[in-house]
Every structure is written in structure tokens, then in C-alpha cells.
Amino acid sequence: MSEASGLWLAAQPLVLASGSATRRDMLVATGIPVETHEPDVDERAIEARLTEAGATSSEIAQALAAHKARAVSLALPGRIVLGADQTLSCDGQRFHKPRDETAAQVQLAALSGKAHRLHSAFVLVRDGEVLSEGVSVARMTMRSLSRGFITAYAKAAGPAVTTSVGGYQIEGLGVQLFETIEGDHSTILGLPLLPVLGALRSLDCLAR
């Protein structure tokens, strides 16, 4: 462990209910010891039910994060589990991770020249009980992209275009897609880190 990990006060590592290397790495970089467990959750079925009930993009992100955290929490009694989720909305439509390069290009063409919002939610759970939760929003304005650029970008990014909603990672080639970005960097990456750290401090898991 790094020296910074001395800031972590809990007896056991934080459990991250996600297979996301980006989320794990963000937490580890702050000195938090992390164990990852992928939840067995049908996200699209949950989202479909929530959409039918009229839920907003932020509410859907929050609910998905809670479902993930609870699913893992019930298998790990006494542990603090962090669930997270992110939704992308543009012109009243929600986008998901593209299934392949062609789908990614279709998404990018739909987002080109428009502003969209990323809703990043977190939920901290222990024994199935919600301890803390929150949602942060970032506003991303994509520049007008030519068909040629979209094709070249997708080829250059390779399989990475299917790993994130919207088909981009702003920490890499994806930053070339944008005109303006409003919001916290960690929110854009899929985990609102400052609110998470604040919540962990309030639970006496982190030094104050």
C-alpha cells in the first residue's frame, strides 16, 4: 500500500460493485484500498421499468447504482459497498454503451454539434441499507463532426469506443470531439469522486 492509504480508517477495504477499471483506479489513486465485485444485475430491464414509470436520467442512474450496490452488499455482510452508474441524455433520448464500432459512429453522429448531459450517481450501502447517495451532472458540448472525422476517430480509438456511453473517453482521443466541457472531471469519468470522499468521511472511513 502507498503512504496515502494511511488516510483510510476502516478495518476492511471499500468494496466497489463494478468491474470498471477507471472507477477502481480513481479510488485507489486517492489512497483508498478497493476490492471489486461485479454485480449480477439486469441493467436494461431495470432501466426499462423506470423509464415506463417516467423516471429522469438522474433518477435512473441513482437507481441502477443502488441496485448494483445492494446486490453485492447482500453477499458481503458488514462491508461498505459503493455502487455507481452513469447515464447520457441528449434531446430527451438516453444513450448506452455502443455494441460495436458501427453503433458508436451512429451515436457520435447523433451527438455531433449538440450539448448532452452525463449523470453520474453513487450509492454507499451496508447490509442492503443505503448509507449515502448522490448524483452529479456534467454538460458536454460536442463540436460539429464530419463523417470522415467520425470514421477516422472510431478506427483510431478501436475497441475503446464500445466501453463507454457515448463512445468516447475524454482522458484520451475523445477529448478531440468536444467544443466545451462543464463539470467535474471525475463525474465525466463515471464516479463523482468529491461527493464520494465526503460521504466516506462522514462514515468515519476516511481521515478528516
C-alpha positions in Angstrom: 0.0 0.0 0.0 1.1 3.6 -0.6 1.7 6.0 2.2 -1.5 7.8 1.2 -3.5 4.7 2.2 -3.0 5.6 5.8 -5.9 8.0 5.3 -8.2 5.0 5.1 -9.5 4.3 8.6 -12.0 1.4 8.0 -10.9 -2.1 9.0 -11.5 -3.6 5.6 -11.2 -2.2 2.0 -14.0 -0.5 0.3 -16.0 -2.8 -2.0 -16.7 -1.4 -5.5 -19.7 -3.0 -7.1 -18.3 -2.6 -10.6 -15.8 -4.1 -13.0 -14.8 -0.6 -14.2 -11.0 -0.2 -14.1 -11.5 3.6 -14.4 -13.6 3.8 -11.2 -11.3 1.5 -9.3 -8.2 3.4 -10.4 -9.7 6.8 -9.3 -10.4 5.4 -5.8 -7.0 3.8 -5.5 -5.3 7.0 -6.5 -6.9 8.7 -3.5 -5.4 6.1 -1.1 -8.5 4.0 -0.7 -7.9 0.2 -0.7 -10.5 -1.3 -3.0 -11.9 -4.8 -3.7 -14.0 -5.1 -6.9 -17.1 -7.3 -7.3 -19.2 -7.2 -10.5 -22.9 -7.3 -9.6 -25.4 -9.6 -11.3 -27.9 -7.0 -12.3 -30.0 -6.7 -15.5 -29.5 -3.0 -16.0 -31.6 -2.7 -19.2 -34.6 -4.4 -17.6 -34.4 -2.1 -14.6 -34.0 1.0 -16.8 -37.0 -0.1 -18.9 -39.2 -0.3 -15.9 -38.0 3.1 -14.6 -38.4 4.7 -18.0 -42.0 3.4 -18.2 -42.6 4.9 -14.8 -41.4 8.3 -16.0 -38.0 8.4 -14.2 -35.5 11.0 -15.1 -31.9 10.2 -16.3 -30.5 11.2 -12.9 -33.1 9.0 -11.1 -32.2 6.1 -13.4 -28.5 6.5 -12.7 -29.2 6.6 -9.0 -31.5 3.6 -9.0 -29.0 1.5 -11.1 -26.2 2.4 -8.7 -28.3 1.3 -5.8 -29.3 -2.0 -7.4 -25.6 -2.8 -8.1 -24.5 -1.9 -4.5 -27.3 -3.8 -2.9 -26.7 -6.9 -5.0 -23.1 -7.1 -3.9 -23.8 -5.9 -0.3 -26.2 -8.8 0.4 -23.4 -11.3 -0.4 -20.8 -9.5 1.8 -22.3 -8.8 5.3 -20.9 -5.9 7.2 -19.0 -4.5 4.3 -19.4 -1.0 2.9 -20.2 -1.3 -0.8 -20.0 1.5 -3.4 -22.3 1.3 -6.4 -22.0 3.7 -9.4 -23.7 4.3 -12.7 -23.8 6.9 -15.4 -26.4 7.8 -18.0 -26.1 10.1 -21.0 -29.1 12.2 -22.2 -29.4 14.3 -25.3 -32.6 15.9 -26.6 -34.7 13.7 -24.5 -33.0 10.5 -25.6 -30.8 8.2 -23.5 -27.7 6.6 -24.9 -25.9 3.4 -23.8 -22.6 1.8 -24.5 -22.4 1.1 -28.2 -22.4 -2.6 -29.1 -19.9 -2.2 -31.8 -17.9 0.3 -33.9 -20.8 1.0 -36.3 -23.1 1.7 -33.4 -20.5 4.0 -31.9 -20.3 6.0 -35.1 -24.1 6.3 -35.2 -24.1 7.7 -31.6 -21.3 10.2 -32.4 -23.2 11.4 -35.4 -26.3 11.9 -33.3 -24.4 13.8 -30.6 -22.4 15.9 -33.1 -22.9 19.7 -32.7 -25.1 19.2 -29.6 -24.9 19.5 -25.9 -25.5 16.4 -23.8 -25.5 15.6 -20.1 -23.7 12.9 -18.2 -25.5 11.9 -15.0 -23.1 10.1 -12.6 -24.5 8.6 -9.5 -23.1 6.8 -6.4 -24.6 4.9 -3.6 -22.9 3.6 -0.5 -24.6 0.6 1.1 -24.0 -1.8 4.0 -26.1 -4.9 4.6 -28.5 -3.7 2.0 -29.1 -0.4 3.7 -28.3 2.9 1.9 -25.8 5.0 3.9 -25.3 7.8 1.4 -26.1 8.6 -2.2 -25.8 11.4 -4.7 -25.8 12.4 -8.4 -23.5 14.9 -10.2 -24.1 16.2 -13.7 -21.6 17.3 -16.4 -22.6 19.2 -19.6 -20.7 18.3 -22.7 -20.9 20.2 -25.9 -19.6 18.3 -28.9 -18.3 20.1 -31.9 -19.8 19.5 -35.3 -18.1 16.4 -36.6 -17.6 15.4 -40.2 -18.5 11.9 -41.3 -14.8 11.5 -42.3 -13.6 12.5 -38.8 -16.1 10.2 -37.1 -14.9 7.3 -39.1 -11.2 8.1 -38.5 -11.8 8.6 -34.8 -13.6 5.3 -34.4 -10.8 3.5 -36.2 -8.1 5.2 -34.2 -9.9 4.6 -30.8 -10.5 0.9 -31.7 -12.4 -1.3 -29.2 -12.4 1.5 -26.6 -15.4 3.1 -28.4 -17.6 0.3 -27.0 -16.5 0.6 -23.4 -18.1 4.0 -22.5 -21.5 5.5 -23.1 -21.3 7.9 -26.0 -18.4 6.1 -27.5 -15.6 8.3 -26.1 -13.1 8.7 -23.2 -12.2 12.4 -22.7 -8.9 11.3 -21.0 -7.8 10.1 -24.4 -8.7 10.6 -28.0 -12.2 11.5 -27.1 -11.3 15.0 -25.9 -10.9 15.9 -29.6 -14.7 15.6 -30.0 -15.6 18.5 -27.8 -16.0 22.2 -28.0 -16.8 22.9 -24.3 -17.0 20.8 -21.2 -18.7 21.9 -18.0 -18.4 19.7 -14.9 -16.1 17.9 -12.6 -13.6 15.5 -14.4 -14.4 12.6 -12.2 -18.2 13.0 -12.9 -17.4 12.7 -16.6 -15.4 9.5 -15.9 -18.3 8.0 -14.2 -17.8 8.5 -10.4 -18.4 11.8 -8.7 -15.3 11.5 -6.5 -15.6 14.5 -4.2 -19.1 13.7 -3.0 -18.0 10.0 -2.5 -15.0 11.1 -0.5 -17.2 13.4 1.6 -19.6 10.6 2.3 -16.8 8.2 3.3 -15.5 10.9 5.7 -19.0 11.2 7.3 -19.0 7.5 7.8 -15.5 7.7 9.6 -13.9 5.6 6.8 -11.5 8.4 5.8 -9.4 10.8 8.0 -10.9 14.2 8.5 
